[in-house]
Amino acid sequence: QVKTTLNDGYNAIQVGYGNVSPKSLTQPQLGHLQKSNIQPLKYLKEFRVSDPNNFNVGQVLNVESFVAGQLINVTGKSI
């Protein structure tokens, strides 16, 4: 989902990952994903962005999305 200041009051994108069976999600979660024709995903995270027009629903974000030498912030969780 791409959130814009006009519709939502702020600019952000939702990023999902981790394919799962539809049985493991709740009806509201499935409805949210089906609204955008997205496969069932275990994790959905929202990230604020300055320009949401650079992103589309269903766009794949991978290493090629970054420029060599670009700095990024990485957060991890260990178990």
C-alpha positions, 0 to 999 in steps of 0.5 A: 500500500502506498500512503499519501498526504492527500489520502492518509495525512502522511507519506509512507509505503507498506512493505510485505514479506514472508509468503504464508498460507491464507489459513494462517492470516485473519480475515481482516489481514486477508482482505487488506492484501486481497484489496491490492491483489497481493499474495498472503504475506506474514509480515507487513511493515510501514516505512515513511518516505519523502516521495511516495510517487517513486513506489507502486503497489506490487513493486519488488524492492531488492538490492538493485533499488539502491545505488553503489555507495548509498547509505541505509539504516538497518535494524535487526532482531536477534532471537 
